[in-house]
């Protein structure tokens, strides 16, 4: 039987492993599974590596997740902080809640003149055409510049249908079936593990993997001898590889690869993030789960109040709030200054009243936060994948495909690729299997 190595035990790697069963070995560099969808505990508070909740247009993914772990469901509570007040998310559907009459009038007038943005050449043009000058100027442009950087014209438009909600008076709802993601709304029902953090989903699913090996960071891959060497001096033989690693990092590991391919990968743009984890000494007094802000004096573009994700987390004595800060916002800001800014942000938003309520603040850099959907990213990835597949190496996942996707989509794509390589669309393993460790060969 051909041996398939899967690199990475994040959502896409776990999905591929579930589809392949005993045909594969999963190598994970860290000491836990979940990748960017994992969770951590700090001083008694639970944090996700990014703001996560479960929602999917793939019925089989929903069935798989709900069959692996008990899930807690609730209505999504999200807000936009603009002009000194909270309004319902998304801004373009709820701007009339603002108390500034002039801003409301400008948004309404611009929206009346806006169209469907068909033919927009780039993301900035799309925002102006779709929402009009008022909404674009007062929220959509500053928010997205805060996230992606000043030059929004470098971004394509193809991804917006899955991410950017329609304006008021346009009917739109999140799809639970059909395979195509739609933007989240105020009435979207989201789910979260009934106990623990979001990473519990992937911890539970990983128990079904036949051969999972932690602490196996890849050092180099030799396509000629079909061997893979780890930093711990283990050697694995393979017939095929499924990699969920960022494709630019993967290419650096492959011996004898054409340098031109690495140059192609160098043109893929990623957005590093700085996560600020704030531990509060008491439960938060708000039902809000997410806050989005375009305001310049708020360092974060997104604030995730993680302990409102489930009743289990709400009952814990300490609560965690995560602030997600992008490179443009934090330019020249030291981590200690960012901690001060985080405390002031939580006071401004009404999450705390005094800085003394904060138990601790921790800053963590995430070098691969979001893949940036530039105009040519898909052509670059296709060229890389075509060459790698000729070597028996397949890439999948958020940075394996450089695709701005959520964990449910990454899980789905992993399942699909695993089935493709297995040459079947058969059933998934339904019972947990024993987790094993150690290399195949030394």
N, C-alpha and C positions, 0 to 999 in steps of 0.2 A: 504494500500500500504506500502510495506517495506520501511523504511527510511535508506538511505545510507549517511554516513558522509564522506566527502572528506577532507583530511588534507593537506592543502597547495594549494595556487592558483598560482603555477608556470605552465609551459607548460603542464605537464602531468596531473595535477589536473584540469586545465581548459579543457583539452581534455576529461577527464572522465566525467566532469560535462556537457559538451555539448552533449555527448552521452546519458546521463541519464535524462536530462531535469528536470522535477519537482519531480523526485524520490529522489533527493539528496540535501544536504546542504553542502556548501563549507566553511570551517573554515580556515582563513588565519591569522597567528600570527601578521603580519605587518600591516602597514597602506596603502599598495599598493599591486597590483598584479604583477606577472612576475617572482618572485623568483630570481634565478641567471641570468635570461634573462631580468631583469628589467633595467631601466636607471635612472640616477640622473643628476641634474643640479648643477654645482658649479661655482659661480662667472660668470654666463652667458654662460658657456661652457657645452656641453652635453656629458656625459660619459655613456657607457654601463658597466655593471659589468662583464667584460671580453670582448674580441673582438668578436662582433657578426655581422653576415650577414645572409640573408635568402637564402637557397638553399636546395632542397629536392628531393629525388627520389620517393616521394609519391604524385601522382597527386591529390589525394583528400585533402591532407594537403595544397598543393599549392592553390587549388581552395578555400579552407576554408579561408586561410590567405588573398588572393587577394580579396575575397568577403567581408572582414571585414575592410580593411584599404587600402588606396592608396599606392602603392609601387613604388619605384624608382629603375630602373635596370641599371646596368653598368658592364663593364668588370672588373674583379678583378685585382687590381694592387698590387702585393706583391713582395717583394725583400728579398734576403739574404745578410746580411752584413758579408763579409769574407775577410780576408787578406787586410783590409783597403779599400775595395771598395764594391759597390752595384752591385749585379748581379740578374738576374731574378730568381724568385722562381719557382720550387724547385731546390735546389743546384744540385741534382743528374742528372738533365736534362740540366743544364745550366752552369756547372763548367768551360766549355771552354771559357766563357766570362772573366775569371780571367786573369790578366796580368802576373801572375807568371807562367812562362812556365814550371818550374819544378813541381809545384803542379798539373798543368793540365796534364802533362805527367804521373805522378803517379796515378792520378785518372783514366785516360784512360787505363793505363796498368792493374790496378786492376779490372776495370770493364770488361775488355776483358777476364779476368780469372774467373770472378764471374759466378754463376749459378742462378737457380731460388729459392734457399734457401729452397727447399722441405726437410722436415725432420729436420729443425733447432730446437734445443731443447729449445731455449730461445731467447729473443729479441736481445741480444748482438750478438749471433751467427747468427741470421737472418740478421742483418745489414752487417756483414762481408761477409756472403755468397752471399747476394743479390747484394751488391754494390761494393764488392771488398775492399782490404786493403786501397787504396788511398782515395776514397770517405768516407769510414768509418772513417779513421784516421783524415782527414782534416775537416770534418763537422758532419757527422751523429752520430758518437760516442760522441764527445764533446757537441754537441747540446742536445742530449737526456740525457746525464749525467747532464747537466746543468738544465734540466727540471725535470727528474725523480729521480736524485741522482746517485751516482757512480755505484751502483750494478744493471746493466741492466739485469743480468741473472735472477733476481727474477721476471721479466716480461714475460708473455706468448707471443705467436706469433699470436694467433687467431684473434686479433683486427687489425693487420697491413694492411690487404687487404682493409680496409675502410679508413685508415688514412695515410699510407705511399705511396707516389707516386712512380711510376715505373721510372727506369733510362732512359737515352736517348736511342733513337732507339727502344723503346717499345711503341707501340700505346696504349693510354689510354685516356679516356675522362670521365668527370663527367656525371653520369646517371641522366636523368630527370624523368625516369620512371623505374619501375622494383622492387622497394622496397629495394634495397641494395645500401648503400652509397658507393661512390668511392672517392678517394682523389681529392682535389681541384687542379687546374692547372692555369697557367697564362691566359688561354683563357676562364676560367669559368665565366659565367654570374651570378652575385649575385644581390640580391635585398635588399632593406632597406626601412623603412617607408618614404614616401615623406615628412613628417613633423615630427619633434621630434626625439626621440631616438628609439632604437630597442624595448624597452618596450612598445611602442605604439601598437605593434602587439597584445600583450596579454591584454593590457588595452581595446582594441577594442573587442577582443573575449570575455572578461569577461562580457561585457554588455549583452551578450546573456545568461548568467547564471541566472537561476530562483531564486536562493537563495544563495547569497554570503555575508559572514559576516567577516569583517575585525577586527583586534585587538583581535582575539580569539586564544591565544597561549595555546596549550594543556599542562596540568599539569599531569594528570594521566588517565588511561583507565582501567576500570574494566570489563573484559570479562564475568564474572558471572552474574552481574546485567545488562549488556549491557548498561553501562553508561560511559560517557566521561566528565571529569571535566577540566575546563580551569583555567588559572591563575587569571582570573577576577571573579572567583567563579560562573561561569555559568555551568549548567549541561545539557548535551544533551543525549537523548536516541537514540540507534541505533540498526539496525538489522545487518548491515555490515559496514565495514570501508574500504575506499581506502586511503592508506597513501602514500604521496610522500616525507615524511620526511626521513632523513638518517636512515637506518634500525637499526644502533647501538643506535641512540638516541630514536627511537621508542620503542625498547625493554626495555629501562630504564623506560619508562612511563607505561608499561603494568604490572598490578598487578598480582602476582602469576605465572609469567612466569618462566620456568625452567632456573636456573642460567647457565646451560650448554649451552643454546642457546645464552646467552649473551657472553659467552666465545668464541663461534663460530664467533659471530659478531666482537669481539675484534680482531680477526685475519684478518679482512678486512682492507686493507691499503688505506688511503686517502692522498692526497697531498694538504696541505694548501698553499695558495698563499698570496702574498702581492701585492696589487694594488697601483701603484703610479700614481695619477691623476695630470697632469700638465696643468695649464690654461695659454695659450699664449695670449698676448695682441693684436694679429692681426691674420688674416688668414694665414695659412701655405702656403709656396710657393713650393708645391710639389703635384703631383697627387697620390702619394703612399698611400695605405690604411694599409698595414701590412709590418713589417720588422722582420725577424727572424735572430738571431745572436747566434753563438756558441763562440764568442770571450770572453775571461776571463775578459777583462777590461770593458766590457759592462754588467752591473748587470742584465739586463732583458734578458730573452730568446725571448720574443715577445713584439713588440711595435705596438700599434694600434693607427693610426692617424684617430680618429673617425669622424672628421668633413669632411673627404673626402668620407663619406658613402652616402651623398646625396647633391644635389644642395642647398637644404634648409639650411643644416648645413654649407655648404661652404660660404653662404652669411652672416652668423652671424659674428659680429665684433671680438669676441673672440673664439679661437679654443681650443679643448681639445685633449691631447695626453695621452694615458694610457700605462704605462710600467708594464708588468706582471713579477713578480719575484718569483722564487720558493725557497723552504727552503734551499737547498744545496748552492745556490748562495748567499743568504743573511745571512748565518750563522755568527753570531757575529756582524752583521752590524746594527747599531742603525738607527731608522727612519730618524733622522736628517742627518746622513751620507748618507743614501739612497737618500734623497732629493738632496744633493750635487752631488751624482753620477748620478741622473736623469738629472740634468741640463747639466752636462758634456756630458752625452750620447747624448742629443739632439743637442749639438754643434758638436760633433763628426760625427753624422749622417747627418748634414747639415740642420736640421729642424729649428734651430735658429742660429744666429750668435753671439749674446751676451746674457748673463744671464739676463740682464735688460729687455729683451723681455718677460720674464716669469712674469705673474701677481701673481700666487700663485701655491704652490705644496701641495698636500694632500696625506696622506698614509692611506690605509685601509687594514686591515687583513681579509682574507676570509678563515675561518677554513676548509670549504669543497670546495676545488677548483676542483680537478680532482679525480675520483675514480681510484686507481692504478690497472691495469689489471694483477694481480699476477696469478700464475699458478692455484691456488685453489679457486679463488674468486667465480666462478660460482657454484661450489659444495657447498660452504658455504651459498651463497644466496638461492640456491634451498632448502637446509635443513631448513633454516629460513622460507622461504615462505610456505613450506609444513606444518610446524607446525602452522604458523599464520593463514593460510586459514582454518584450522580445527576450529579455533576460530571465523571465519567470518571476518578476517582482511587480506586485500590484499595490496601488495606494488607495486609501479610502479615509473618510472622516473630514473633520473641519479643516485641519491643516494638511491632511494627506491629499485632499482635493482642493484646498484653498477656497472653501465654500462657506459662506456666512449662513451656517445652519445650526439648529439647536440639537440637543442631545438625542431627542426622539428620532430626528431625521438621520443623525449619525448612526444610531442603533439600526435603523431600517436599512441604510445603505450597506452597513456591515453584513446584515443578514442576506441581502441580495447578492453581494459579492461572494459570500461563502457558499451560497446555493449554486451560483454560477460555476464556481470552481469544483464544487462537488458533482456537478453535472446533473443536478436534480432540483426539484422544488419540494422535497419531502418534508416530513414533520420535524419540528424542533425537538431536542431532548426534553422530556417532560419531568424527569426525576433528577434530584441533585446527585452529583458524582463526587468522589473524593478528590480533594485538592492535593496535588503532589508537588514536590520540589526537586531541585538538582538538575544538572546538565545531562544531556544524552551521552556526550563524550568529553573526555578531557585530554 
